[in-house]
Amino acid sequence: MDFTLPILFFLFVIIPSSILHEYAHGWVADKLGDPTPRLSGRLTLNPVPHIDLMGTLLLPLGLLILTRGSFMFAYAKPVPFNPLALRWRRWGSAAVAIAGPATNVLVAFMCGALLQAVPISNWSVLLSIIVYANIMLAVFNLVPIPPLDGSKILYTFIPDRYYAAKVWLERYGYYILIFFVFFLFQQLLSPIIHWLFGLAAGRVGELILYQSVGA
Protein backbone atom coordinates (compact mmCIF):
# COMPACT_ATOMS: atom_id res chain seq x y z
CA MET A 1 0.00 0.00 0.00
CA ASP A 2 1.15 3.55 -0.72
CA PHE A 3 2.82 5.01 2.38
CA THR A 4 0.91 8.30 2.12
CA LEU A 5 -2.54 6.71 2.32
CA PRO A 6 -2.34 5.32 5.87
CA ILE A 7 -0.65 8.53 7.05
CA LEU A 8 -3.58 10.54 5.69
CA PHE A 9 -5.89 8.07 7.43
CA PHE A 10 -4.03 8.91 10.64
CA LEU A 11 -4.63 12.62 10.10
CA PHE A 12 -8.34 12.16 9.50
CA VAL A 13 -8.67 9.80 12.47
CA ILE A 14 -6.91 11.89 15.09
CA ILE A 15 -9.03 15.00 14.47
CA PRO A 16 -12.45 13.44 15.21
CA SER A 17 -10.86 11.43 18.02
CA SER A 18 -9.73 14.65 19.73
CA ILE A 19 -13.22 16.14 19.27
CA LEU A 20 -14.82 13.05 20.82
CA HIS A 21 -12.30 13.42 23.66
CA GLU A 22 -13.53 16.96 24.40
CA TYR A 23 -17.19 15.97 24.09
CA ALA A 24 -16.60 13.36 26.81
CA HIS A 25 -15.28 16.06 29.15
CA GLY A 26 -18.43 18.10 28.62
CA TRP A 27 -20.76 15.11 28.96
CA VAL A 28 -19.34 14.10 32.34
CA ALA A 29 -19.37 17.69 33.62
CA ASP A 30 -23.03 17.98 32.61
CA LYS A 31 -23.88 14.68 34.33
CA LEU A 32 -22.16 15.93 37.49
CA GLY A 33 -24.39 18.99 37.58
CA ASP A 34 -22.47 21.66 35.68
CA PRO A 35 -24.48 23.06 32.74
CA THR A 36 -21.56 25.17 31.43
CA PRO A 37 -20.61 22.84 28.52
CA ARG A 38 -24.23 22.59 27.40
CA LEU A 39 -24.89 26.33 27.72
CA SER A 40 -21.71 27.13 25.78
CA GLY A 41 -22.81 24.90 22.91
CA ARG A 42 -20.08 22.31 23.45
CA LEU A 43 -22.24 19.33 24.37
CA THR A 44 -22.49 18.28 20.73
CA LEU A 45 -20.73 15.94 18.32
CA ASN A 46 -20.91 18.62 15.62
CA PRO A 47 -17.18 19.24 15.00
CA VAL A 48 -17.52 22.95 14.22
CA PRO A 49 -17.80 24.28 17.83
CA HIS A 50 -14.86 22.09 18.91
CA ILE A 51 -12.35 22.89 16.15
CA ASP A 52 -9.30 24.92 17.11
CA LEU A 53 -7.40 26.27 14.09
CA MET A 54 -3.98 25.57 15.57
CA GLY A 55 -4.59 22.42 17.58
CA THR A 56 -7.11 20.61 15.40
CA LEU A 57 -5.81 21.50 11.94
CA LEU A 58 -2.38 23.14 11.74
CA LEU A 59 -0.60 21.19 14.50
CA PRO A 60 -1.41 17.67 13.26
CA LEU A 61 -0.71 18.72 9.67
CA GLY A 62 2.66 20.17 10.69
CA LEU A 63 3.57 17.07 12.71
CA LEU A 64 2.51 14.92 9.76
CA ILE A 65 5.01 16.72 7.54
CA LEU A 66 7.85 17.04 10.06
CA THR A 67 7.79 13.52 11.50
CA ARG A 68 6.39 11.62 8.49
CA GLY A 69 3.74 10.19 10.79
CA SER A 70 6.04 8.89 13.53
CA PHE A 71 4.34 11.23 16.03
CA MET A 72 0.91 12.76 15.65
CA PHE A 73 -1.10 14.84 18.07
CA ALA A 74 -4.13 17.10 17.92
CA TYR A 75 -6.39 18.87 20.33
CA ALA A 76 -9.77 20.55 20.14
CA LYS A 77 -10.92 23.65 22.00
CA PRO A 78 -11.00 22.81 25.72
CA VAL A 79 -14.56 22.41 26.98
CA PRO A 80 -15.30 25.03 29.66
CA PHE A 81 -16.65 23.81 32.98
CA ASN A 82 -17.10 25.18 36.49
CA PRO A 83 -15.48 22.94 39.14
CA LEU A 84 -17.56 24.59 41.87
CA ALA A 85 -20.78 23.48 40.16
CA LEU A 86 -19.84 19.80 40.16
CA ARG A 87 -21.51 17.48 42.66
CA TRP A 88 -18.20 15.90 43.56
CA ARG A 89 -16.34 18.92 44.88
CA ARG A 90 -13.06 17.07 45.54
CA TRP A 91 -13.09 14.47 42.77
CA GLY A 92 -15.28 16.18 40.18
CA SER A 93 -12.51 17.88 38.23
CA ALA A 94 -10.53 14.64 38.10
CA ALA A 95 -13.60 12.77 36.82
CA VAL A 96 -14.12 15.37 34.08
CA ALA A 97 -10.43 15.24 33.17
CA ILE A 98 -10.20 11.45 32.95
CA ALA A 99 -13.37 11.21 30.82
CA GLY A 100 -11.53 12.25 27.65
CA PRO A 101 -8.68 9.70 27.82
CA ALA A 102 -11.11 7.01 29.03
CA THR A 103 -13.29 7.59 25.96
CA ASN A 104 -10.26 7.26 23.66
CA VAL A 105 -9.29 3.99 25.36
CA LEU A 106 -12.85 2.69 24.97
CA VAL A 107 -12.87 3.54 21.26
CA ALA A 108 -9.47 1.90 20.84
CA PHE A 109 -10.47 -1.38 22.47
CA MET A 110 -13.80 -1.53 20.63
CA CYS A 111 -12.10 -1.03 17.27
CA GLY A 112 -9.35 -3.43 18.30
CA ALA A 113 -11.89 -6.13 19.07
CA LEU A 114 -13.54 -5.53 15.70
CA LEU A 115 -10.16 -5.66 13.96
CA GLN A 116 -9.40 -9.08 15.43
CA ALA A 117 -12.90 -10.42 14.75
CA VAL A 118 -13.22 -9.68 11.02
CA PRO A 119 -11.17 -10.95 8.05
CA ILE A 120 -8.16 -8.84 7.09
CA SER A 121 -8.98 -6.33 4.36
CA ASN A 122 -8.15 -2.75 3.37
CA TRP A 123 -10.38 -1.61 6.22
CA SER A 124 -8.04 -3.33 8.67
CA VAL A 125 -5.46 -0.57 8.13
CA LEU A 126 -8.00 2.09 9.04
CA LEU A 127 -9.12 0.16 12.13
CA SER A 128 -5.54 -0.30 13.32
CA ILE A 129 -4.87 3.43 12.89
CA ILE A 130 -8.01 4.29 14.87
CA VAL A 131 -6.74 2.07 17.68
CA TYR A 132 -3.25 3.57 17.62
CA ALA A 133 -4.40 7.20 17.39
CA ASN A 134 -6.81 6.85 20.30
CA ILE A 135 -4.26 5.05 22.47
CA MET A 136 -1.75 7.81 21.72
CA LEU A 137 -4.26 10.54 22.61
CA ALA A 138 -5.21 8.82 25.86
CA VAL A 139 -1.66 8.17 27.06
CA PHE A 140 -0.32 11.58 26.07
CA ASN A 141 -3.20 13.44 27.72
CA LEU A 142 -2.62 11.59 30.99
CA VAL A 143 0.87 13.09 31.35
CA PRO A 144 0.60 15.27 34.51
CA ILE A 145 1.85 18.47 32.87
CA PRO A 146 -0.43 21.48 32.25
CA PRO A 147 -2.49 21.95 30.20
CA LEU A 148 -2.96 18.17 29.72
CA ASP A 149 -5.71 16.26 31.51
CA GLY A 150 -3.20 14.49 33.72
CA SER A 151 -2.41 17.76 35.48
CA LYS A 152 -6.06 18.16 36.55
CA ILE A 153 -5.95 14.67 38.01
CA LEU A 154 -2.65 15.45 39.74
CA TYR A 155 -4.08 18.61 41.32
CA THR A 156 -6.75 16.51 43.05
CA PHE A 157 -4.03 14.82 45.08
CA ILE A 158 -1.93 17.93 45.83
CA PRO A 159 -2.87 19.43 49.24
CA ASP A 160 -4.04 23.03 49.28
CA ARG A 161 -0.92 24.09 51.19
CA TYR A 162 1.07 23.43 47.99
CA TYR A 163 -0.97 25.94 45.99
CA ALA A 164 2.25 27.71 44.96
CA ALA A 165 3.41 24.52 43.24
CA LYS A 166 0.19 24.46 41.20
CA VAL A 167 0.71 28.08 40.17
CA TRP A 168 4.30 27.29 39.13
CA LEU A 169 3.16 24.32 37.05
CA GLU A 170 0.49 26.37 35.32
CA ARG A 171 2.99 29.14 34.55
CA TYR A 172 5.72 26.93 33.12
CA GLY A 173 3.67 23.94 31.98
CA TYR A 174 3.94 24.65 28.25
CA TYR A 175 7.73 24.88 28.42
CA ILE A 176 7.97 21.65 30.41
CA LEU A 177 5.62 19.96 27.93
CA ILE A 178 7.71 21.03 24.92
CA PHE A 179 10.84 19.65 26.61
CA PHE A 180 9.01 16.42 27.40
CA VAL A 181 7.79 15.91 23.83
CA PHE A 182 11.18 16.50 22.24
CA PHE A 183 13.43 14.71 24.73
CA LEU A 184 11.42 12.21 26.79
CA PHE A 185 8.46 11.11 24.67
CA GLN A 186 10.22 8.23 22.91
CA GLN A 187 11.81 6.89 26.08
CA LEU A 188 8.82 7.17 28.44
CA LEU A 189 5.57 7.12 26.46
CA SER A 190 6.28 5.15 23.28
CA PRO A 191 6.71 1.81 25.13
CA ILE A 192 3.40 2.36 26.97
CA ILE A 193 1.59 3.31 23.74
CA HIS A 194 2.93 0.28 21.87
CA TRP A 195 2.09 -2.07 24.75
CA LEU A 196 -1.50 -0.80 25.01
CA PHE A 197 -1.86 -0.92 21.23
CA GLY A 198 -0.80 -4.57 21.24
CA LEU A 199 -3.24 -5.26 24.07
CA ALA A 200 -6.13 -3.66 22.18
CA ALA A 201 -5.38 -4.69 18.60
CA GLY A 202 -3.49 -7.94 19.15
CA ARG A 203 -0.76 -9.36 16.97
CA VAL A 204 -2.88 -8.81 13.86
CA GLY A 205 -3.11 -5.08 14.51
CA GLU A 206 0.61 -4.79 15.18
CA LEU A 207 1.52 -6.47 11.91
CA ILE A 208 -0.94 -4.39 9.88
CA LEU A 209 0.04 -1.05 11.37
CA TYR A 210 3.79 -1.53 11.38
CA GLN A 211 3.87 -2.87 7.84
CA SER A 212 1.73 0.00 6.52
CA VAL A 213 3.12 3.05 8.35
CA GLY A 214 6.13 1.76 10.24
CA ALA A 215 4.77 3.07 13.57
SULQUI-V309653 format. One line per field, one symbol per residue. ss: DSSP state (h for helix, s for strand, l for the rest). phi: phi as a letter, one per 30 degrees, with the letter a starting at -180 (. if undefined). burial: + if it has 16 or more other ideal C-beta (glycine too) atoms within 10 Angstrom, else -. A space follows every 10 residues. Layout:
ss=???
phi=???
burial=???
This chain:
ss=llhhhhhhhh hhhhhhhhhh hhhhhhhhhh hllllhhhhl llllllhhhh llhhhhhhhh hhhhhhhlll llllllllll llhhhlllll lhhhhhhhhh hhhhhhhhhh hhhhhhhlll lhhhhhhhhh hhhhhhhhhh hlllllllhh hhhhhhhllh hhhhhhhhhh hhhhhhhhhh hhhlhhhhhh hhhhhhhhhh hhhhhhhhhh hhhll
phi=.eedddddee dddddddddd edededdded dcjcdeeddd icdacddedc dceddccddd dddeddchid bbbabceedd acedcddcdd cddddddddd eddddddddd ddddedccdd adddddddde dddddddddd ddddbecdee dddeedcdee dceddddddd dceddddddd ddcbeddcce dddddddddd cidddddddd ddbid
burial=-----++-++ +-++++++++ ++++++++++ -+-+-++--- -++-----++ -+--++--++ --++----+- +++++++++- +-+--+---- -+++++++++ +++++-+++- ++--+----- ---+++++++ ++++++++++ +++-++-+++ +++++----- --------+- --+---+--+ +-------+- --++-++--+ ++-+++-++- -++-+
